[in-house]
């Protein structure tokens, strides 16, 4: 029969990688900064797409699909807002967002 030491060992999450399966009380370890960097990089890509759509709105050759572009702009704004909220990203954490906001206030 197994001793209480084994049960204690199991409870602490050391058996079969329990710590990596989200066990309660286990400290968060790993590439938290790397994941955050990837999230910010993806957010910057979304801002580039938003800037492209906004630029297309101002060009006369896209006049025929202006309503579609407005819808896409609203949709990407919603995605950006939800993404920032999900990953707890503040406005000042992305360089492109600051440039975009500065550009919009100058117009």
Backbone torsions as a table, in degrees:
resi	resn	phi	psi	omega
1	UNK	NA	143.1	-177.9
2	UNK	-79.7	147.4	-179.1
3	UNK	-83.0	172.8	-179.3
4	UNK	-68.5	-20.3	178.0
5	UNK	-62.7	-36.8	178.7
6	UNK	-68.0	-42.8	178.5
7	UNK	-62.9	-40.4	177.4
8	UNK	-62.1	-42.0	178.7
9	UNK	-61.0	-41.5	179.4
10	UNK	-66.6	-42.0	-179.0
11	UNK	-62.9	-33.5	-179.0
12	UNK	-75.3	-7.4	175.1
13	UNK	85.9	20.7	-177.9
14	UNK	-88.7	-10.6	-176.9
15	UNK	-93.5	128.4	176.1
16	UNK	55.3	40.8	173.4
17	UNK	66.4	29.9	-178.5
18	UNK	-56.0	-30.3	-178.4
19	UNK	-64.2	-31.9	-177.9
20	UNK	-83.2	-5.7	-178.7
21	UNK	-99.1	17.3	175.9
22	UNK	77.4	33.5	179.5
23	UNK	-67.9	148.6	-178.2
24	UNK	-64.4	141.3	176.1
25	UNK	81.7	-8.0	-179.9
26	UNK	-76.7	131.9	-179.7
27	UNK	-67.3	146.5	177.5
28	UNK	-75.6	118.9	177.7
29	UNK	-127.1	164.6	175.1
30	UNK	115.8	-158.6	-170.6
31	UNK	-89.7	56.5	-179.5
32	UNK	-61.0	-43.8	-179.9
33	UNK	-66.5	-40.0	178.9
34	UNK	-62.0	-44.9	179.4
35	UNK	-63.6	-40.2	179.1
36	UNK	-65.1	-39.6	176.7
37	UNK	-61.9	-41.0	177.4
38	UNK	-65.2	-39.6	179.6
39	UNK	-64.8	-42.9	179.3
40	UNK	-66.7	-38.0	177.2
41	UNK	-62.1	-42.8	178.2
42	UNK	-64.6	-39.5	178.4
43	UNK	-63.0	-40.1	177.5
44	UNK	-63.6	-36.4	176.6
45	UNK	-64.2	-39.1	176.8
46	UNK	-63.2	-37.7	178.8
47	UNK	-67.1	-35.1	176.2
48	UNK	-64.5	-43.8	178.1
49	UNK	-62.1	-40.3	179.0
50	UNK	-63.7	-43.1	179.8
51	UNK	-64.2	-36.7	178.2
52	UNK	-65.0	-45.8	178.8
53	UNK	-63.0	-42.1	179.5
54	UNK	-62.9	-39.0	177.9
55	UNK	-66.2	-40.2	178.7
56	UNK	-64.1	-32.3	178.4
57	UNK	-60.7	-31.8	-176.3
58	UNK	-87.8	-7.8	-177.3
59	UNK	-93.6	134.2	-176.1
60	UNK	-64.1	-28.0	-179.7
61	UNK	-69.6	-13.9	177.5
62	UNK	-102.7	11.9	-178.0
63	UNK	-59.0	-37.0	-176.6
64	UNK	-67.6	-23.3	180.0
65	UNK	-114.9	26.5	-176.6
66	UNK	-59.1	-41.9	-179.9
67	UNK	-63.5	-36.6	177.9
68	UNK	-66.0	-43.4	179.3
69	UNK	-63.7	-38.8	177.1
70	UNK	-62.4	-42.3	177.7
71	UNK	-63.5	-41.8	178.2
72	UNK	-65.2	-38.8	179.0
73	UNK	-63.5	-43.2	177.2
74	UNK	-64.0	-40.8	-179.1
75	UNK	-65.4	-44.5	-178.5
76	UNK	-69.3	-32.4	174.6
77	UNK	-62.6	-40.4	178.2
78	UNK	-64.9	-43.8	179.5
79	UNK	-62.5	-43.2	178.9
80	UNK	-61.6	-44.8	-179.9
81	UNK	-62.2	-46.1	179.9
82	UNK	-66.2	-39.0	179.5
83	UNK	-62.9	-45.6	178.6
84	UNK	-61.5	-40.2	179.9
85	UNK	-68.8	-42.0	-178.4
86	UNK	-63.8	-44.3	-177.2
87	UNK	-96.4	7.1	178.2
88	UNK	52.4	52.1	179.7
89	UNK	-99.6	126.4	179.3
90	UNK	-84.5	158.6	-177.1
91	UNK	-58.6	-34.8	-175.6
92	UNK	-81.8	2.5	-177.2
93	UNK	-85.2	-14.3	-179.9
94	UNK	-115.7	137.0	-177.8
95	UNK	-73.9	-39.6	-178.0
96	UNK	-68.0	-33.8	179.9
97	UNK	-65.4	-39.2	178.4
98	UNK	-64.8	-42.0	179.2
99	UNK	-64.9	-40.8	-179.9
100	UNK	-65.2	-43.1	178.9
101	UNK	-65.0	-38.8	179.1
102	UNK	-66.5	-39.2	179.2
103	UNK	-65.4	-40.6	-179.4
104	UNK	-68.0	-34.6	-179.3
105	UNK	-74.6	-23.4	178.5
106	UNK	-80.0	-17.1	-176.6
107	UNK	-79.2	NA	NA
